[in-house]
Amino acid sequence: MRRNQRQAFLTWLALLHLLTCLGHAETQIDFNRDVRPILSKHCFFCHGPDSDERKANLRLDTAEGATMDLGGYKAILPGNPSASELMARIKSASPDDLMPPPDSGKQLSEEQITLLERWIQQGAEYQNHWSYVAPSRPPLPEVSRPAWTSNPIDTFILERLDEQGLAPAPEADRVTLARRLYLDLTGLPPTRSQVNEIRSMKDFDREWPEVVRRVTHQPAYGERMAVFWLDLVRFADTVGYHGDQDHSISPYRDYVIKAFNENMPYDQFTREQLAGDLLPEVTLWQHIATGYNRLLQTSHEGGVQDKEYLAKYAADRVRNFGLVWMGATTGCAECHNHKYDPYTIEDFYQLASFFSDLKQQGAYQAANAIPTTRLPEIQAWNLTQFAQWQALDTRLASLSQEADLDPGIAHALSEKKQALKATFAPCMVSQAVEPRPMRVLPRGNWLDESGDPVLPGTPDFLPALKASSSPSRLDLANWLFSERHPLTARVMVNRLWKLFFGQGLSRTVEDLGAQGELPSHPELLDWLAVEFEESQWNIQHLIQLMVSSNTYRQSSRIERTMQTQDPANRFLSRQNHFRLQAEFVRDQALQVSGLLAPLLGGRSVKPYQPEGYYQHLNFPTRVYEADKGRHQHRRGLYTHWQRGFLHPMLKAFDAPSREEGTASRTLSNTPLAALTLLNDPSFTEAARSFAQRIQAVEKASTEDRIRWAWQETLSRQPTEQEVQALSGLFERERNAFLQAPDMARQWLASSFTPEQTFDDSTLSQQAAWITIARALFNLHETITRY
């Protein structure tokens, strides 16, 4: 019997081996998907594009380099792993021969070695890197449940789910969808009426896209999208270096809000920022847009070397240009050829040369004042002033059509315009001058002038630049949107996808190069990229397409099957849930409390922050003065952005300093964030205001008020268990404050709202309701988008 069992076991093993071999034989290795990530991580640093640092004259990032004769042998002999030196080295038992070298810390796994061996056996076919090939619109695949699809996005998602044996998650409930939609598109929670509108839809599939369209036409949409863009372009209110003094740039933020709200085409949005000053008949808004070129860190510190800092500024601009529009780590080519991507050091300085016509100084001649100056600057309007200016222009135009024109009225209106103009604020802008000479700086050394001179130009492996003999910043902007450019559309599409699904189709939204991640759905990314181009770069069209899809409307609840088969949700078998960004955490508390001041545009504002936080800022020394009145309660987007001393609330919730551009914020979960929600004066003040709203609910019991407050905060009705938990907290707090009325009085007076008289008979109750409001603001559900 044992012999029979052993024979059966051996037969089973043989069958398993046969099936495994057959599986391997049937599976074609894909270079971009399977092989490039291994070579890029383990080999390209020494055997990649950087010719100056290349070891053994061996290049593994191209087929030509990998198969060239190395003196009687080849690193890779397609179809013959045993004759390929690559396989001999990665399998070597000798530390002297083993690749990667043991001291590199980049050991290959057995699985990776086997995969490389199979790839060579199959012919070692190389492919161009996926992001450097122009996208083309793929055909829509056939899927198992065509009735589930509402647009092509769903079709591509369902195709991958079918391949993995997964099914889409059920649609999220209406309240969750309402919160998701408004938080995603405006950064604010929906009102009760907005939630009720979505809950009461009769023909949901038909009505949902219309609601999406209307939300993208709300002013708050432009504010929400501006946060995304200002991270990328490293918008801040201060110079960054040394004394980190304020500089004048807030009108640029208004330009960005306005552009998103007006659905400015992405190509125009780009041209105006990179080269608005070079456009014919430049408008004031286009001039303001060129503030983009002035957003970098600068200095006027006494020891600054002008030439050194001009080199720093040039490098900063190339890094940011590459990040924002090409999803490229161009900064890696400042000192040498890129280690992983085809960018050369010449490419780096040719790109820098486009910006050499900007009027600027390395060491600015400016005072240690707040704000300091960074010429050239112009007087610029904000959104409110622009609306007033337009109204005056409209009245003047109307008067000019009248037969009996009253000169007095026209004069009065003209005087109003001049008075309005006198209130405009300074704004840094771009001004073109004679370009300064540029040359390659070997190893990035600004003192080394041995490098070759360069003219403006673009990387050779990308589409050719069509321009005159002296290409300008405008030519560079046009090049990004030239036919067959492989990066511009993909990069923006991937980042927009991240906004509404929590992660990009390629999760490395900052890098679509060799070190980046292959998209989970390459065909979908290409389809959307082509759609973006063919829609005339219509951002709202793309967003509405994403948010109207059934993929977007899925529940974010994680079922066991999903956790096993798709733990990272790369196949989109559900929606993702994630914490709100810092600005929106505060915005939500202000809106729920009734304090939010819905003012669009304008200067930066200063919310409360700890006393003495600026004590180490010098040149000049500063005392932080928090704003008062409605400016204290403006959206987080408008918070004064001090690069060296970022507002503590923003920092606790992972907002970046914006010393460099940021394509993806980190998401942490720390006690400091919870303590900020409990104790930051902005939140305690919001809690007090919310408590007053709760108590104003007429003829209501404690439980009724808790239900009302819960729905105001989370848009849904609480369960009875949740009601009882908060009721118990309320009673304990009220009793504690009854025993310590001075503590209640002190707690009520500690808020930063204007002084008011407290009713001692309800003192404990008022303080207890503030505790309830603080608890609601601190719930995980409150600060999470599901």
Phi, psi and omega in degrees: 000318179297322179298319179296319178297318180295320180295319179296320180296317179295321177297318179297318179296319179296319179295318179298317179297318179298316179296322179296315179297317178298321179297318178296319182295327184276341183270115178276126179287132179256125186299309183295322183281317192254320191262314184305316180302325180290310181295321181296319183285323190253340192234325191295335182302321179256341185227045182237211187293336185283100184292330182291330183251007185291132182266142175058020181055030183251128178240123183252000181271356176229153178296321181298315181292321184288335184250008180288155180288127181253024181100051179098358177210167180229147177298318179229123172248101185308131180088354185221083181299322185293337178262007181264122182298330178304314182292322179298321183286319183283346177257357188299143176270350182270125178301332181288334182257341187297137175234138352297155181303145182305326183281359178280341182071022184236058182287136176280144175277163178299323179297318180293320178298316179297320180295316177298320179297316178295322179298315179295319179300325180279359176119358177050051181283126176269157174225150170298148179301135189304324185279350179262006176253128183304136180290147172231152185283115180282157176290155179286133181283162172276139184228165186285332185229069182302335180293338181284337188277134177255338175202176186302333177305312181298326181295314179292322178295316182295327178302313180291324177297319177300317181298327183268000182071029180250160176239153177298151175290157175298161177292141177295156178293162188298321181294316178299318179296321179297312179296317180301312184298310185288323177293321181291319189263341180233344185075009181233149177287157179286154173282170178301318182294324178292321176295315181297325177300315181289323180294329187265007180298135179270315180248081192299315183300326180277322186277331183303311179301328179290320176297317178303313181300317182293323180293324178290352178259007175276145179305327182295338177298313180297324178293318180296315182291331179297323179302315178301314184286321182294329172298315183297314188271006180054051176291131176207164182268359185228162186285340176092298183286153170052252183286349178049048181288159175294144167235168190261109184209359187302329177300333177299320178300319177297322177301317182295315178302313181299317181298316179291320180292329178270002180054047177300132178305143186299326179292319177294317178305319181288313181301318183293327180283315182285327190209033180301329180288346181262358180283153177291141178049056184301134177270169179297318179298320179294325177293318177300321181302328182290356170305340176308316183291353184248008187279351184289170177286140180222172182210151169232022180298144190302329183269004183291132174272124185304312184294320179299315185283334171297322177293321177298315182295320179298316180295319178301315182294321179293319177301313184288320176302314180297318179296309190293311190256341184240358182053042188236145176268062183299334179300338181288352180254016181289321186255341183196172175300148180302138182287338188234330183248164187283015178285130179260167177296329175295320177302317183302311184281337172292320176294319179298327183296334177300329185263007184285353178271359182287133175288118185197173173230150172285308174255103183290143174268093186213159182274156172280072184235165178239109356280160171274176180252147175221078182294149004280143175228154174232165172274125189230149178276162168254183186296322179294314179295323177299316179297320178293319179299315179298319180298319178294319177298319179297317179294320178295318179296321179295318179298322184294341180273350183280140182294318181256066182299129178270107182301329182296317180294316180299319179295318180298319178295319178297322178294324177297322178296318180294320178295321178295317181300327180293344179266357180298154182255154177291150179212129175295138180220174177266142174221125183279136174228184177299124183300139176278150181298143177236145175215162175294133176257102181305129183057022178070015185277112184292344178274345183268109182257023181276349182289159181289143172296149180227156174245164178305134180193168182242160182303139185295332185279354177256168182307147183293146176281125177261103184203175178286186181291344179235079183299145183244177174300327177293321176296321178297316179297316179296324179300322180300332184249019177287158181299136176075011173292124189277345192256319193305308183291316182301316183298313182292318179301315182297323180285323176296321177302318180299323181301325189251355178229004173087338177207150181289162171301324161253121187292340179273072185295343179271349186209107175259019179272200186297330179273356178277175183266137173298137180300146176292331181225077185301321181294322178294317179300317179292320179299316180291323179297315179293320178299319179299312179299312186286345175274011183065038174061045183272104184293315181296324177301315182294316180296315180298324177297315180294312188283341177275351184287156174291333176301316179295325187277001180295156173292150176263006179293135184264115176271162184300319180299317179297319183296328180279312188268337184215062188298326180269002180058039178286340180263002178060047175281001177197172170280166175258151171244147184202157181289147177294154175289161189308311184299323185280335173298314180289317180304318183296316179298319179294320181291315181297325182284344183089007184267341189303128178264109186277062179263130184264123175078182178109187184293165174287152183237163185239099173292169177303142171211163186302140178296137178087359182299331181265015188297337181265003175277129180229175178060059359268172171292153185225145170242121183287126178245110180294145177292159178240164177068212187293335179293336176292337188247029177277166183296154182300334176309326185267004182297136176304123187256094180270108188303314184283336182223071181301143180310130187303325180295316179298319182294321180297333180251029165072021172293145182278158178288339183065029167291327172234162176294149182230120178266339182211118178283147171287158177234110179251167177224096189234157174301329181299323178295316179297320179293327176297315179298327182280323195238345178301133184304327178298323182279325177291323177294319177296321179296320179295316180295320178294321178300320178295322177296319180298314183291340181281351177294121189278147173047052183232144174281173177302315181296321179296319179295323178296318178298318180297314182296320180298316182291324176299323184278316190246000176071000180233163175281141178283159172284165178297325178297320178293321178298315181295324180296315180286327176298317178297318178297317180301314181296318180296319181291318180298316179296321179296318180288332174297324180282340183225071183299328179296323178295318178298316181296319180295320181294318179293322182281346183284348179290159186265013177280164182303153180301144175211163180274136181258141177273109184300332182291336180242018185302311183295325181291316179300314181295322180294322179292329174296320177299319178298317179298318178297320179297318180294320179295334185267359180295142176303320181296328183294320186259015181243138174263120183257000000 
